Amino acid sequence: MDVEIQFPLEFLVVGTPVSLQAKRRESIKRWQAQIVAASRAALPEGHFARGSPIAATLFYFPAAEMAGDIDNIVKPVLDALGRNVDLDDRQVHRVLVQKFEPGNVFAFSPSSTLQDALDKREPVLYIRLSDDPFEDLA
């Protein structure tokens, strides 16, 4: 039975994101496999990929000051989600990406999944997917 994904969808990927510019392609493939595994744990059994617009929020919580540029972690994440959550990354109409290095997290009201990310000691990537690319723009 096919099941539609209920948005917003939130999940965590424990580990340090791999940059699109990584020299070893195997590193990118392993990182993408971690993303797929984490997303599958949050998705309903028998779900189908959507064909409508998606908004992606990526918050990275490194264990120390981040080496490299935050923008280089986006493409491997979006590519990993392809055919699992969306059919093609052309459906991604909005991406919000931010790093929260130690000592640089401000007070806000997180969801329970985001709170789990804040409570972890190891590096973690919080991913939130929405079917409303215009949310928070009103």
TACORCOR-V856576 format. One line per field, one symbol per residue. ss: DSSP state (a for helix, b for strand, c for the rest). Layout:
ss=???
This chain:
ss=ccbcccccbbbbbbccccccccccaaaaaaaaaaaaaaaaaaccccbccbcccbbbbbbbbccccccccaaaaaaaaaaaabcccbccaaabbbbbbbbccccccccccccaaaaaaaaccccbbbbbbbcccccccc
